[in-house]
Amino acid sequence: RQRDENQKTYHDHNIYWDLAFKYDIENKLKKYLENHPDLTYVCIQGEGVGSVQGNPLKLEADDLYVFNFIDSKKGRYDSIAGSFIAESMGLKWVPILDTDYHMPDNMEDFKKYADGKSAVNPKVKREGIVLRNPKNDFSFKNVSREYLLKHNQ
């Protein structure tokens, strides 16, 4: 949480405010509230990528990927509905790889599923995948062993 764009961060610039300005988030959320007067609040959660953590995605510029859309009436939207709303505002949603994933019968196949190329930048290995149950708030990350080995984690 950042009070203002001058608050110090772990980076050489305040990526959080830079992204808020880049995507005009405050005005987009205010506009959403104006268009939905029955709501008392709306918010997004996302992840800044780029200069964060040494830029493992090898991106040319910092970017934002939203993963939660929340409002005062409904709470957290499922990923499909949330992505539709965020994208209609001109915001990027985290890549959705599969909407009908079924857990494999063994851990080895499950761990292999985390390996692969990033959907954000296919030139690099992905960190892993996040699995979410669309019917509730349950989610977890399956971290790629290939990624961990490459980054000496």
Phi and psi in degrees as a GROMACS rama.xvg file:
@    title "Ramachandran Plot"
@    xaxis  label "Phi"
@    yaxis  label "Psi"
@TYPE xy
-122.12  124.401  GLN-2
-63.6978  -45.9089  ARG-3
-155.81  175.472  ASP-4
-69.7177  -10.6356  GLU-5
-91.6935  -5.80967  ASN-6
-67.0529  135.592  GLN-7
-66.9915  147.192  LYS-8
-131.24  -177.497  THR-9
-79.7259  -1.60762  TYR-10
-107.187  171.217  HIS-11
-79.054  -2.12702  ASP-12
-149.99  167.266  HIS-13
-91.4347  86.2807  ASN-14
-57.2599  -33.638  ILE-15
-64.8793  -49.4321  TYR-16
-72.3283  -35.7066  TRP-17
-56.1637  -44.0935  ASP-18
-71.3027  -36.142  LEU-19
-61.157  -41.9458  ALA-20
-70.8557  -44.1507  PHE-21
-54.7683  -43.1085  LYS-22
-98.9489  2.72261  TYR-23
51.517  45.6483  ASP-24
-60.637  -44.7262  ILE-25
-56.0779  -48.9137  GLU-26
-67.7684  -35.2758  ASN-27
-66.4219  -40.0901  LYS-28
-72.0985  -36.2086  LEU-29
-62.5294  -43.432  LYS-30
-61.8901  -40.8658  LYS-31
-60.3946  -42.8482  TYR-32
-65.0939  -38.9828  LEU-33
-60.8594  -39.1896  GLU-34
-78.7505  -11.625  ASN-35
-131.89  72.1265  HIS-36
-64.8498  -12.1689  PRO-37
-76.4853  -9.86532  ASP-38
-94.7668  146.367  LEU-39
-100.647  -23.3369  THR-40
-154.744  160.342  TYR-41
-147.507  144.231  VAL-42
-150.754  163.025  CYS-43
-124.765  155.42  ILE-44
-126.382  141.707  GLN-45
-157.284  -175.128  GLY-46
-128.815  127.992  GLU-47
-79.5558  134.563  GLY-48
-128.88  159.315  VAL-49
123.818  -107.67  GLY-50
-69.6912  -9.37775  SER-51
-69.0988  137.852  VAL-52
53.1658  38.1086  GLN-53
77.1584  14.9621  GLY-54
56.8303  56.7069  ASN-55
-63.5951  -20.9404  PRO-56
-84.2167  -4.03946  LEU-57
55.2206  47.5444  LYS-58
-88.3105  151.114  LEU-59
-79.4785  -23.0867  GLU-60
-145.726  157.173  ALA-61
-65.2235  147.66  ASP-62
-146.905  167.964  ASP-63
-125.818  134.879  LEU-64
-125.383  117.68  TYR-65
-79.2309  141.611  VAL-66
-127.885  -7.66663  PHE-67
-139.989  137.239  ASN-68
-122.928  126.26  PHE-69
-133.418  137.992  ILE-70
-135.298  169.656  ASP-71
-69.3031  -20.4562  SER-72
-93.1763  -48.2024  LYS-73
-97.9941  -23.6677  LYS-74
83.6139  -142.653  GLY-75
-79.0637  129.648  ARG-76
-80.9719  152.523  TYR-77
-66.4519  163.812  ASP-78
-61.6357  -36.4294  SER-79
-68.083  -49.4452  ILE-80
-64.2728  -43.0269  ALA-81
-62.2308  -41.3754  GLY-82
-64.9861  -38.2039  SER-83
-61.7302  -45.7936  PHE-84
-66.323  -49.293  ILE-85
-60.1314  -45.6386  ALA-86
-66.5982  -31.5629  GLU-87
-67.6241  -20.0619  SER-88
-90.1967  -2.36667  MET-89
86.2572  18.3792  GLY-90
-101.921  149.107  LEU-91
-88.0647  138.851  LYS-92
-100.084  150.344  TRP-93
-55.7917  144.602  VAL-94
-59.9664  134.472  PRO-95
-101.483  114.417  ILE-96
-86.7406  -30.44  LEU-97
-158.557  132.279  ASP-98
-104.97  2.01178  THR-99
-138.251  43.0305  ASP-100
-73.5264  137.684  TYR-101
-120.796  132.335  HIS-102
-60.6234  135.109  MET-103
-71.7478  171.043  PRO-104
-78.0806  -15.0772  ASP-105
-138.321  157.496  ASN-106
-66.5129  -34.6475  MET-107
-61.1745  -46.509  GLU-108
-64.824  -37.0601  ASP-109
-64.0831  -45.4405  PHE-110
-64.8323  -37.7381  LYS-111
-62.7122  -31.2624  LYS-112
-62.4605  -27.5082  TYR-113
-73.4414  -24.1606  ALA-114
-75.0967  152.59  ASP-115
145.408  -176.969  GLY-116
-85.8109  150.718  LYS-117
-67.7991  139.215  SER-118
-76.0802  -19.9772  ALA-119
-80.389  -43.0325  VAL-120
-140.652  98.1375  ASN-121
-64.2239  -1.61318  PRO-122
-83.3943  -9.95072  LYS-123
-126.722  158.392  VAL-124
-73.6308  145.337  LYS-125
-80.2524  155.925  ARG-126
-71.8646  -27.7708  GLU-127
155.785  -159.897  GLY-128
-136.122  151.076  ILE-129
-106.208  129.009  VAL-130
-103.38  133.843  LEU-131
-128.778  139.345  ARG-132
-87.022  118.513  ASN-133
-67.6892  -12.8055  PRO-134
-94.0531  -9.83734  LYS-135
-154.032  -170.685  ASN-136
-88.6846  8.56846  ASP-137
-73.6455  126.592  PHE-138
-152.966  157.445  SER-139
-158.034  160.411  PHE-140
-105.859  131.767  LYS-141
-101.472  102.286  ASN-142
-80.7618  136.394  VAL-143
-71.1825  129.411  SER-144
-67.523  -35.7852  ARG-145
-59.9829  -43.6635  GLU-146
-64.0253  -45.5674  TYR-147
-60.9649  -42.3719  LEU-148
-65.0636  -41.5953  LEU-149
-65.1878  -36.8717  LYS-150
-99.5541  14.6673  HIS-151
51.1713  45.816  ASN-152
